[in-house]
C-alpha cells in the first residue's frame, strides 16, 4: 500500500477544521518516518504497530508514562476545599482596649509560642496594675488591724466580736487582692508594668492573616481577630457531601485529594468527622478530613476529593487523553519497546470526566502514550 501524497491529504482535509488538517499532516510525517524505518531494517510490522525513527522531532509531541494502580474509588470526585486545622490554629484577639503602637509580626512570618505580635498603649492595663497594688495595700492594712485586735482582745481591752469583724475585713481584702492578681496574670503583665501591653502568640506557627495597623484602635469585642497563627504542616479538607452519597462514606475512610496547582500529584487523606445534620437548603452534609499536604497544599485551595474503597482491590487508572474511542471500543497505544508503539484494545471499568479506570487490557508498569495518542492513531489510519 502506498502512502498518499501531500496533495491528496490536503484535498481530504479541506472540508474539515484546521486542527484536523494539522493532525493529518502530522500523520503523514509520522507515516513517512515509520515506512523509512521499516525499509531500513527490512522488517514487516503489525497492522496496529507504529515504528518511529530515533531523534525524530515528532517524538516531542508524545508523552509516555507507565500506568499505575490506585484503590477503587467509591464515588465521583467530590468538590472540597483545603482549610486550616482548627486544632492547630489560634485566632488572636486583644483582651483589653487600647491603641496599636508597634506591629512586631507580618503575614508569612514564623513565630514562636509567647512571641510578641503587637505592642499597644492600653489604659486598661494601667488600671489592672493599679487595682493589684491597691488591693495588696488594703490587704496589708487589714492584716495589721486584725493582729492589733487580737492583741487587745488578749489584754481584755476589746470584745471578741471586734476580732471577728477585723478577720472578716481581712478575708475580704485578701479575696480582692487574689482577684486583681489573677486578672493581671491572665493578661501576662507584672505589677511593675506601665500602660504598654504586649499581645503574644499562644502557639508556634506562621502568621497567615493580620487585621491591625499602627495607630488603630483596638477593642476586645472586635468582630475579627487581630492575628491568625497556624501550623501550615497540618491541614484539613472540607467536603459538602451530597445526601445520596452518605452511605458510601465512613469515619476513618481513606481519600485521594487532587488540586489544580499539582495536577500530576495525588495527596492522601482520611475522613475524621461526619456532620450529624443535613443542610435543609443544599441537602448536603459537612465532612471534615485530615490531609497529608507534604508542605505543598495551601488553605482555601479548591480540591477534588475521591473517597476510596476500604478493600485492598486496586485498578489501573489512565487519563482520558490516553484513550482512543472507536465505536463501542476503547484503545490505547502501548510502547512495547523504544520507538515501537502498538494499538491495543482495553476494557474500561468506569470513565470519569478526567480519567478512566481499566478492567482489562493493561498491566501495571506498562508504558502508555498519554499525550499525542490522536496523532499516532492518525498515522496508523493513513498507513493502512
C-alpha positions, 0 to 999 in steps of 0.5 A: 500500500502506498502512502498518499501524497501531500496533495491528496491529504490536503484535498481530504482535509479541506472540508474539515477544521484546521486542527484536523488538517494539522493532525493529518499532516502530522500523520503523514510525517509520522507515516513517512518516518515509520515506512523509512524505518521499516525499509531500513531494517527490512522488517514487516510490522503489525497492522496496529504497530507504529515504528518511529525513527530515533531523534525524530522531532515528532517524538516531542509531541508524545508523552509516555508514562507507565500506568499505575494502580490506585484503590477503587474509588467509591464515588465521583470526585467530590468538590472540597476545599483545603482549610486550616486545622482548627486544632492547630490554629489560634485566632488572636484577639486583644483582651483589653482596649487600647491603641496599636503602637508597634506591629512586631509580626507580618503575614508569612512570618514564623513565630514562636509560642509567647512571641510578641505580635503587637505592642499597644498603649492600653489604659486598661492595663494601667488600671489592672496594675493599679487595682493589684497594688491597691488591693495588696495595700488594703490587704496589708492594712487589714492584716495589721488591724486584725493582729492589733485586735487580737492583741487587745482582745488578749489584754481584755481591752476589746470584745471578741466580736471586734476580732471577728469583724477585723478577720472578716475585713481581712478575708475580704481584702485578701479575696480582692487582692487574689482577684486583681492578681489573677486578672493581671496574670491572665493578661501576662503583665507584672505589677511593675508594668506601665500602660504598654501591653504586649499581645503574644502568640499562644502557639508556634506557627506562621502568621497567615492573616493580620487585621491591625495597623499602627495607630488603630484602635483596638477593642476586645469585642472586635468582630475579627481577630487581630492575628491568625497563627497556624501550623501550615504542616497540618491541614484539613479538607472540607467536603459538602457531601451530597445526601445520596452519597452518605452511605458510601462514606465512613469515619476513618475512610481513606481519600485521594485529594487532587488540586489544580496547582499539582495536577500530576500529584495525588495527596492522601487523606482520611475522613475524621468527622461526619456532620450529624445534620443535613443542610435543609437548603443544599441537602448536603452534609459537612465532612471534615478530613485530615490531609497529608499536604507534604508542605505543598497544599495551601488553605482555601485551595479548591480540591477534588476529593475521591473517597476510596474503597476500604478493600485492598482491590486496586485498578489501573487508572489512565487519563482520558487523553490516553484513550482512543474511542472507536465505536463501542471500543476503547484503545490505547497505544502501548510502547512495547519497546523504544520507538515501537508503539502498538494499538491495543484494545482495553476494557474500561471499568468506569470513565470519569470526566478526567480519567478512566479506570481499566478492567482489562487490557493493561498491566501495571508498569506498562508504558502508555502514550498519554499525550499525542495518542490522536496523532499516532492513531492518525498515522496508523489510519493513513498507513493502512 
